[in-house]
Amino acid sequence: MRYTEHGIPYLALPPPHSNIRLTPPRKEDGPSVMAILNHPSVYMNLAGPPYPYTQTDWDTWYPELSEFTNKALWELQGAQDSLRNGEAKESDWKSRKWVGAGVPLSTIREVDHGTGEERLIGEINFRRREFLMILDVVEKKRVKEENDAREAGDPDIVWEIGFYLSPSCHGRGIMPAVVRTLIADFLVPYMNVHVMTGAYMDHNAASKKVLEKNGFIFDSLVPDCIEMLEVKTRVKGKKCKGREATADLALMSYICKDFVTESAKPKQLPNFNGSRRLSQEIAATADPSIDRLTIPVEE
């Protein structure tokens, strides 16, 4: 964790991406966010943000984003104070404070080391899992409420990660390095994350590759899980047949076994999609030769 001259925390990626930082969002980010989210290489792989994404959308969203970020930053301060005061006990996660709101350093910026100018190039989101792949509404509500009720730092919380990157930066290996840095430098030491998932539309091979390069393991696929907006697909009808109107949603899972002690590991892995359980057997199928810190980045 590093800090600006104004005391704002940020994460810096290691070489060869040392000019990339993860920082809190800023109100003036709106135009850059709009430019990225309105590019077809990005919006056709996202289900959530409105499209077209307008200044009004940003102005509506930013106050909520700012409130969440400030809460997470406040929790980060508490977690750091807890560590400095020697409250942490390796065998008891409840002995210290953790960040529970999510990641406050969600904006990806490229820094010009010559001028110091920063350019927004993407975003990475991390939150408690929404369980989109559980199609039974009642079951989804039950599982989500149970997950949301767990206190910050609970190793049994199931988290989910999502991201997008400016098309001008695709193919440079930036996003695999961002995910890797976030796991090692924030999610584990400040949130006690043990289990996380990443969902992506099945046609999005790039996101799948990012997750694979960080040790995520394929879990399941739900056909026609996401309804694509008509304004994106130009196909009328809420439930038209074909991939143009709906998208298959794939799920990958990651167990942070390389970072946690045996005493802190969750006693039972959670039920991920309501129909099958990610078991110790899946964790055992991970290639032991893959080191999270040495996985080659995308060229």
C-alpha positions as a LaTeX table, in Angstrom:
\begin{tabular}{lrrr}
\hline
Residue & $x$ (\AA) & $y$ (\AA) & $z$ (\AA) \\
\hline
Met1 & 0.00 & 0.00 & 0.00 \\
Arg2 & 1.34 & 3.41 & $-0.97$ \\
Tyr3 & 0.08 & 6.94 & $-0.37$ \\
Thr4 & 0.02 & 10.14 & $-2.38$ \\
Glu5 & 1.33 & 13.39 & $-0.95$ \\
His6 & $-2.26$ & 14.09 & 0.13 \\
Gly7 & $-2.50$ & 10.81 & 2.04 \\
Ile8 & $-4.70$ & 8.99 & $-0.48$ \\
Pro9 & $-3.91$ & 5.24 & $-0.63$ \\
Tyr10 & $-3.20$ & 3.42 & $-3.88$ \\
Leu11 & $-1.77$ & 0.14 & $-5.11$ \\
Ala12 & 1.07 & 0.16 & $-7.63$ \\
Leu13 & 1.58 & $-2.81$ & $-9.94$ \\
Pro14 & 5.04 & $-4.39$ & $-10.14$ \\
Pro15 & 7.17 & $-4.26$ & $-13.32$ \\
Pro16 & 6.59 & $-4.39$ & $-16.22$ \\
His17 & 3.41 & $-2.51$ & $-15.27$ \\
Ser18 & 4.84 & $-0.15$ & $-12.65$ \\
Asn19 & 3.07 & 2.77 & $-14.33$ \\
Ile20 & $-0.35$ & 1.27 & $-13.50$ \\
Arg21 & $-2.12$ & 2.18 & $-10.24$ \\
Leu22 & $-5.33$ & 1.24 & $-8.48$ \\
Thr23 & $-6.86$ & 4.33 & $-6.86$ \\
Pro24 & $-10.18$ & 5.51 & $-5.45$ \\
Pro25 & $-12.66$ & 6.84 & $-8.05$ \\
Arg26 & $-13.00$ & 10.58 & $-8.65$ \\
Lys27 & $-15.95$ & 12.69 & $-9.70$ \\
Glu28 & $-14.08$ & 13.95 & $-12.75$ \\
Asp29 & $-13.73$ & 10.37 & $-14.06$ \\
Gly30 & $-17.12$ & 10.58 & $-15.79$ \\
Pro31 & $-16.01$ & 11.36 & $-19.39$ \\
Ser32 & $-13.37$ & 8.62 & $-19.35$ \\
Val33 & $-15.82$ & 6.07 & $-17.94$ \\
Met34 & $-18.40$ & 7.01 & $-20.59$ \\
Ala35 & $-15.89$ & 6.62 & $-23.41$ \\
Ile36 & $-14.96$ & 3.11 & $-22.28$ \\
Leu37 & $-18.45$ & 1.85 & $-21.42$ \\
Asn38 & $-19.83$ & 3.03 & $-24.76$ \\
His39 & $-17.27$ & 1.06 & $-26.78$ \\
Pro40 & $-18.72$ & $-2.16$ & $-28.31$ \\
Ser41 & $-15.68$ & $-4.20$ & $-27.23$ \\
Val42 & $-16.68$ & $-3.40$ & $-23.65$ \\
Tyr43 & $-20.46$ & $-3.01$ & $-23.46$ \\
Met44 & $-21.16$ & $-6.28$ & $-25.31$ \\
Asn45 & $-19.39$ & $-8.10$ & $-22.47$ \\
Leu46 & $-21.18$ & $-6.33$ & $-19.62$ \\
Ala47 & $-24.69$ & $-6.89$ & $-18.33$ \\
Gly48 & $-24.96$ & $-4.22$ & $-15.67$ \\
Pro49 & $-24.22$ & $-0.63$ & $-16.72$ \\
Pro50 & $-26.83$ & 1.30 & $-18.71$ \\
Tyr51 & $-26.24$ & 1.68 & $-22.42$ \\
Pro52 & $-25.64$ & 4.19 & $-23.85$ \\
Tyr53 & $-23.82$ & 5.34 & $-20.73$ \\
Thr54 & $-24.40$ & 9.07 & $-20.27$ \\
Gln55 & $-23.25$ & 11.89 & $-18.04$ \\
Thr56 & $-26.58$ & 11.59 & $-16.23$ \\
Asp57 & $-25.84$ & 7.93 & $-15.50$ \\
Trp58 & $-22.47$ & 8.87 & $-14.04$ \\
Asp59 & $-23.88$ & 11.77 & $-12.02$ \\
Thr60 & $-26.50$ & 9.42 & $-10.59$ \\
Trp61 & $-24.05$ & 6.63 & $-9.82$ \\
Tyr62 & $-21.09$ & 8.60 & $-8.46$ \\
Pro63 & $-22.64$ & 9.71 & $-5.11$ \\
Glu64 & $-23.41$ & 6.07 & $-4.29$ \\
Leu65 & $-19.95$ & 5.01 & $-5.44$ \\
Ser66 & $-18.36$ & 7.78 & $-3.37$ \\
Glu67 & $-20.28$ & 6.79 & $-0.25$ \\
Phe68 & $-19.23$ & 3.16 & $-0.64$ \\
Thr69 & $-15.59$ & 4.15 & $-1.26$ \\
Asn70 & $-15.47$ & 6.39 & 1.80 \\
Lys71 & $-16.88$ & 3.61 & 3.96 \\
Ala72 & $-14.30$ & 1.14 & 2.66 \\
Leu73 & $-11.49$ & 3.67 & 3.20 \\
Trp74 & $-12.67$ & 4.21 & 6.78 \\
Glu75 & $-12.66$ & 0.44 & 7.32 \\
Leu76 & $-9.18$ & 0.25 & 5.80 \\
Gln77 & $-7.94$ & 2.76 & 8.36 \\
Gly78 & $-9.44$ & 0.63 & 11.12 \\
Ala79 & $-7.82$ & $-2.52$ & 9.72 \\
Gln80 & $-4.42$ & $-0.84$ & 9.56 \\
Asp81 & $-4.78$ & 0.49 & 13.11 \\
Ser82 & $-5.71$ & $-3.02$ & 14.23 \\
Leu83 & $-2.50$ & $-4.41$ & 12.73 \\
Arg84 & $-0.35$ & $-1.63$ & 14.18 \\
Asn85 & $-1.82$ & $-2.21$ & 17.64 \\
Gly86 & $-0.88$ & $-5.88$ & 17.50 \\
Glu87 & $-4.46$ & $-7.12$ & 17.74 \\
Ala88 & $-4.08$ & $-9.77$ & 15.05 \\
Lys89 & $-3.76$ & $-13.42$ & 16.07 \\
Glu90 & $-2.98$ & $-15.87$ & 13.30 \\
Ser91 & $-5.34$ & $-18.49$ & 14.69 \\
Asp92 & $-8.35$ & $-16.19$ & 15.14 \\
Trp93 & $-9.64$ & $-13.94$ & 12.37 \\
Lys94 & $-11.99$ & $-12.26$ & 14.85 \\
Ser95 & $-9.04$ & $-10.83$ & 16.75 \\
Arg96 & $-8.60$ & $-7.90$ & 14.35 \\
Lys97 & $-10.59$ & $-5.54$ & 12.15 \\
Trp98 & $-11.14$ & $-6.13$ & 8.43 \\
Val99 & $-12.47$ & $-4.25$ & 5.43 \\
Gly100 & $-15.96$ & $-5.56$ & 4.72 \\
Ala101 & $-17.52$ & $-3.04$ & 2.35 \\
Gly102 & $-15.36$ & $-3.97$ & $-0.63$ \\
Val103 & $-12.37$ & $-2.52$ & $-2.45$ \\
Pro104 & $-12.02$ & 1.29 & $-2.32$ \\
Leu105 & $-9.18$ & 1.24 & $-4.87$ \\
Ser106 & $-11.36$ & 0.27 & $-7.82$ \\
Thr107 & $-10.14$ & 2.63 & $-10.55$ \\
Ile108 & $-7.29$ & 1.55 & $-12.83$ \\
Arg109 & $-5.08$ & 4.41 & $-13.97$ \\
Glu110 & $-2.02$ & 4.64 & $-16.20$ \\
Val111 & 0.58 & 7.15 & $-15.02$ \\
Asp112 & 2.89 & 9.11 & $-17.30$ \\
His113 & 6.09 & 9.07 & $-15.24$ \\
Gly114 & 7.37 & 12.04 & $-17.18$ \\
Thr115 & 4.49 & 14.40 & $-16.44$ \\
Gly116 & 2.77 & 12.61 & $-13.57$ \\
Glu117 & $-0.52$ & 12.75 & $-15.48$ \\
Glu118 & $-2.95$ & 9.92 & $-14.78$ \\
Arg119 & $-5.30$ & 8.41 & $-17.36$ \\
Leu120 & $-8.27$ & 6.26 & $-16.36$ \\
Ile121 & $-8.11$ & 3.00 & $-18.29$ \\
Gly122 & $-10.53$ & 0.70 & $-16.47$ \\
Glu123 & $-12.23$ & $-0.46$ & $-13.32$ \\
Ile124 & $-12.21$ & $-3.53$ & $-11.10$ \\
Asn125 & $-15.14$ & $-4.32$ & $-8.83$ \\
Phe126 & $-15.16$ & $-6.61$ & $-5.83$ \\
Arg127 & $-18.22$ & $-7.33$ & $-3.73$ \\
Arg128 & $-20.11$ & $-10.06$ & $-1.94$ \\
Arg129 & $-21.48$ & $-12.45$ & $-4.51$ \\
Glu130 & $-24.86$ & $-11.73$ & $-6.08$ \\
Phe131 & $-25.43$ & $-15.40$ & $-7.03$ \\
Leu132 & $-26.74$ & $-14.52$ & $-10.50$ \\
Met133 & $-26.37$ & $-18.13$ & $-11.59$ \\
Ile134 & $-28.94$ & $-19.40$ & $-9.12$ \\
Leu135 & $-32.11$ & $-19.12$ & $-11.19$ \\
Asp136 & $-34.50$ & $-20.10$ & $-8.39$ \\
Val137 & $-35.50$ & $-16.72$ & $-6.93$ \\
Val138 & $-36.29$ & $-18.02$ & $-3.45$ \\
Glu139 & $-33.04$ & $-19.97$ & $-3.20$ \\
Lys140 & $-31.03$ & $-17.05$ & $-4.54$ \\
Lys141 & $-32.52$ & $-14.74$ & $-1.91$ \\
Arg142 & $-31.82$ & $-17.21$ & 0.88 \\
Val143 & $-28.19$ & $-17.81$ & $-0.09$ \\
Lys144 & $-27.48$ & $-14.12$ & $-0.68$ \\
Glu145 & $-28.96$ & $-13.06$ & 2.66 \\
Glu146 & $-26.90$ & $-15.70$ & 4.44 \\
Asn147 & $-23.72$ & $-14.52$ & 2.70 \\
Asp148 & $-24.47$ & $-10.83$ & 3.30 \\
Ala149 & $-25.08$ & $-11.45$ & 7.01 \\
Arg150 & $-21.54$ & $-12.67$ & 7.66 \\
Glu151 & $-19.34$ & $-10.15$ & 9.46 \\
Ala152 & $-16.28$ & $-8.58$ & 7.86 \\
Gly153 & $-13.33$ & $-10.95$ & 7.78 \\
Asp154 & $-15.40$ & $-14.13$ & 7.94 \\
Pro155 & $-13.51$ & $-16.69$ & 5.79 \\
Asp156 & $-16.81$ & $-18.23$ & 4.66 \\
Ile157 & $-17.91$ & $-15.10$ & 2.77 \\
Val158 & $-18.17$ & $-15.75$ & $-0.96$ \\
Trp159 & $-16.95$ & $-12.79$ & $-3.00$ \\
Glu160 & $-17.11$ & $-12.00$ & $-6.71$ \\
Ile161 & $-14.81$ & $-10.02$ & $-8.94$ \\
Gly162 & $-15.55$ & $-8.11$ & $-12.15$ \\
Phe163 & $-13.56$ & $-5.77$ & $-14.38$ \\
Tyr164 & $-13.32$ & $-3.89$ & $-17.64$ \\
Leu165 & $-10.43$ & $-2.26$ & $-19.46$ \\
Ser166 & $-10.17$ & 0.35 & $-22.19$ \\
Pro167 & $-9.84$ & $-1.32$ & $-25.62$ \\
Ser168 & $-6.71$ & 0.79 & $-26.19$ \\
Cys169 & $-5.04$ & $-1.23$ & $-23.42$ \\
His170 & $-6.16$ & $-4.71$ & $-24.45$ \\
Gly171 & $-3.43$ & $-7.25$ & $-25.10$ \\
Arg172 & $-0.85$ & $-5.68$ & $-22.79$ \\
Gly173 & $-1.26$ & $-8.06$ & $-19.87$ \\
Ile174 & $-2.56$ & $-5.31$ & $-17.62$ \\
Met175 & $-5.69$ & $-6.94$ & $-16.23$ \\
Pro176 & $-4.08$ & $-10.24$ & $-15.13$ \\
Ala177 & $-1.50$ & $-8.17$ & $-13.25$ \\
Val178 & $-4.22$ & $-5.98$ & $-11.70$ \\
Val179 & $-6.12$ & $-9.01$ & $-10.38$ \\
Arg180 & $-2.92$ & $-10.60$ & $-9.10$ \\
Thr181 & $-1.85$ & $-7.46$ & $-7.26$ \\
Leu182 & $-5.30$ & $-6.89$ & $-5.78$ \\
Ile183 & $-5.43$ & $-10.43$ & $-4.37$ \\
Ala184 & $-1.96$ & $-10.32$ & $-2.85$ \\
Asp185 & $-1.88$ & $-6.73$ & $-1.60$ \\
Phe186 & $-5.46$ & $-6.06$ & $-0.53$ \\
Leu187 & $-8.02$ & $-8.87$ & $-0.65$ \\
Val188 & $-6.11$ & $-11.30$ & 1.54 \\
Pro189 & $-4.28$ & $-8.98$ & 3.97 \\
Tyr190 & $-7.10$ & $-6.48$ & 4.51 \\
Met191 & $-10.31$ & $-8.44$ & 3.80 \\
Asn192 & $-9.33$ & $-12.01$ & 4.72 \\
Val193 & $-10.76$ & $-13.25$ & 1.42 \\
His194 & $-10.63$ & $-17.03$ & 1.14 \\
Val195 & $-13.09$ & $-17.81$ & $-1.65$ \\
Met196 & $-14.04$ & $-15.71$ & $-4.66$ \\
Thr197 & $-15.75$ & $-16.20$ & $-7.98$ \\
Gly198 & $-15.67$ & $-14.52$ & $-11.36$ \\
Ala199 & $-18.57$ & $-14.71$ & $-13.80$ \\
Tyr200 & $-18.25$ & $-13.81$ & $-17.47$ \\
Met201 & $-20.29$ & $-14.19$ & $-20.63$ \\
Asp202 & $-19.18$ & $-17.37$ & $-22.32$ \\
His203 & $-18.20$ & $-15.56$ & $-25.51$ \\
Asn204 & $-15.78$ & $-13.35$ & $-23.56$ \\
Ala205 & $-12.56$ & $-15.34$ & $-23.97$ \\
Ala206 & $-10.39$ & $-12.47$ & $-22.71$ \\
Ser207 & $-12.00$ & $-12.37$ & $-19.26$ \\
Lys208 & $-11.78$ & $-16.13$ & $-19.02$ \\
Lys209 & $-8.05$ & $-15.91$ & $-19.74$ \\
Val210 & $-7.55$ & $-13.23$ & $-17.06$ \\
Leu211 & $-9.18$ & $-15.46$ & $-14.45$ \\
Glu212 & $-7.30$ & $-18.58$ & $-15.56$ \\
Lys213 & $-3.97$ & $-16.77$ & $-15.30$ \\
Asn214 & $-4.78$ & $-16.01$ & $-11.68$ \\
Gly215 & $-5.63$ & $-19.56$ & $-10.68$ \\
Phe216 & $-9.42$ & $-19.54$ & $-11.08$ \\
Ile217 & $-10.97$ & $-22.91$ & $-11.93$ \\
Phe218 & $-14.02$ & $-23.42$ & $-14.16$ \\
Asp219 & $-17.11$ & $-24.22$ & $-12.11$ \\
Ser220 & $-20.27$ & $-24.15$ & $-14.23$ \\
Leu221 & $-22.14$ & $-22.69$ & $-17.19$ \\
Val222 & $-25.75$ & $-21.45$ & $-17.26$ \\
Pro223 & $-27.16$ & $-21.07$ & $-20.81$ \\
Asp224 & $-29.16$ & $-17.97$ & $-21.68$ \\
Cys225 & $-28.69$ & $-16.57$ & $-18.18$ \\
Ile226 & $-28.23$ & $-12.94$ & $-19.22$ \\
Glu227 & $-30.76$ & $-10.96$ & $-21.25$ \\
Met228 & $-28.93$ & $-8.56$ & $-23.53$ \\
Leu229 & $-30.43$ & $-5.10$ & $-23.96$ \\
Glu230 & $-32.22$ & $-4.65$ & $-27.27$ \\
Val231 & $-30.36$ & $-1.38$ & $-27.82$ \\
Lys232 & $-27.12$ & $-3.38$ & $-27.80$ \\
Thr233 & $-28.18$ & $-6.36$ & $-29.89$ \\
Arg234 & $-30.74$ & $-4.76$ & $-32.25$ \\
Val235 & $-32.86$ & $-7.84$ & $-31.63$ \\
Lys236 & $-36.43$ & $-7.29$ & $-30.47$ \\
Gly237 & $-38.10$ & $-9.36$ & $-27.81$ \\
Lys238 & $-37.23$ & $-9.98$ & $-24.21$ \\
Lys239 & $-36.55$ & $-13.68$ & $-24.69$ \\
Cys240 & $-35.60$ & $-14.08$ & $-28.32$ \\
Lys241 & $-33.86$ & $-17.32$ & $-29.21$ \\
Gly242 & $-30.26$ & $-17.19$ & $-30.18$ \\
Arg243 & $-27.09$ & $-15.75$ & $-28.77$ \\
Glu244 & $-27.89$ & $-12.28$ & $-30.11$ \\
Ala245 & $-30.54$ & $-11.68$ & $-27.44$ \\
Thr246 & $-29.24$ & $-13.76$ & $-24.56$ \\
Ala247 & $-25.82$ & $-14.74$ & $-23.29$ \\
Asp248 & $-24.51$ & $-17.82$ & $-21.52$ \\
Leu249 & $-22.94$ & $-17.04$ & $-18.17$ \\
Ala250 & $-19.85$ & $-18.98$ & $-17.08$ \\
Leu251 & $-18.51$ & $-19.16$ & $-13.54$ \\
Met252 & $-14.96$ & $-19.66$ & $-12.31$ \\
Ser253 & $-13.93$ & $-20.07$ & $-8.67$ \\
Tyr254 & $-10.75$ & $-19.34$ & $-6.74$ \\
Ile255 & $-9.65$ & $-20.53$ & $-3.33$ \\
Cys256 & $-6.92$ & $-18.42$ & $-1.73$ \\
Lys257 & $-5.19$ & $-21.49$ & $-0.34$ \\
Asp258 & $-1.72$ & $-20.08$ & $-1.01$ \\
Phe259 & $-2.25$ & $-17.22$ & 1.42 \\
Val260 & $-4.14$ & $-18.54$ & 4.44 \\
Thr261 & $-3.19$ & $-20.72$ & 7.38 \\
Glu262 & $-4.88$ & $-24.05$ & 8.02 \\
Ser263 & $-6.50$ & $-22.66$ & 11.17 \\
Ala264 & $-8.09$ & $-19.78$ & 9.29 \\
Lys265 & $-9.46$ & $-21.77$ & 6.36 \\
Pro266 & $-13.25$ & $-22.10$ & 6.17 \\
Lys267 & $-14.45$ & $-25.37$ & 7.63 \\
Gln268 & $-16.82$ & $-25.98$ & 4.73 \\
Leu269 & $-16.74$ & $-24.53$ & 1.24 \\
Pro270 & $-19.98$ & $-22.79$ & 0.20 \\
Asn271 & $-22.56$ & $-23.97$ & $-2.29$ \\
Phe272 & $-21.79$ & $-21.90$ & $-5.38$ \\
Asn273 & $-24.63$ & $-22.31$ & $-7.87$ \\
Gly274 & $-27.35$ & $-24.09$ & $-5.95$ \\
Ser275 & $-27.03$ & $-27.30$ & $-7.94$ \\
Arg276 & $-23.45$ & $-28.41$ & $-7.32$ \\
Arg277 & $-20.86$ & $-27.85$ & $-4.62$ \\
Leu278 & $-17.33$ & $-26.64$ & $-5.12$ \\
Ser279 & $-15.51$ & $-29.21$ & $-3.04$ \\
Gln280 & $-12.03$ & $-29.87$ & $-1.83$ \\
Glu281 & $-11.70$ & $-32.06$ & $-4.92$ \\
Ile282 & $-11.90$ & $-29.00$ & $-7.19$ \\
Ala283 & $-9.22$ & $-27.29$ & $-5.16$ \\
Ala284 & $-7.09$ & $-30.40$ & $-5.51$ \\
Thr285 & $-7.37$ & $-30.27$ & $-9.31$ \\
Ala286 & $-5.46$ & $-26.99$ & $-9.41$ \\
Asp287 & $-2.08$ & $-27.38$ & $-11.08$ \\
Pro288 & 0.41 & $-27.31$ & $-8.15$ \\
Ser289 & 3.08 & $-25.98$ & $-10.49$ \\
Ile290 & 1.15 & $-22.73$ & $-10.97$ \\
Asp291 & 2.41 & $-20.09$ & $-8.58$ \\
Arg292 & 0.05 & $-17.14$ & $-8.29$ \\
Leu293 & 2.97 & $-14.74$ & $-8.22$ \\
Thr294 & 4.71 & $-16.17$ & $-11.28$ \\
Ile295 & 1.84 & $-16.85$ & $-13.66$ \\
Pro296 & 2.89 & $-15.28$ & $-16.99$ \\
Val297 & 0.93 & $-12.18$ & $-17.92$ \\
Glu298 & $-0.97$ & $-11.86$ & $-21.15$ \\
Glu299 & 1.20 & $-10.56$ & $-23.98$ \\
\hline
\end{tabular}
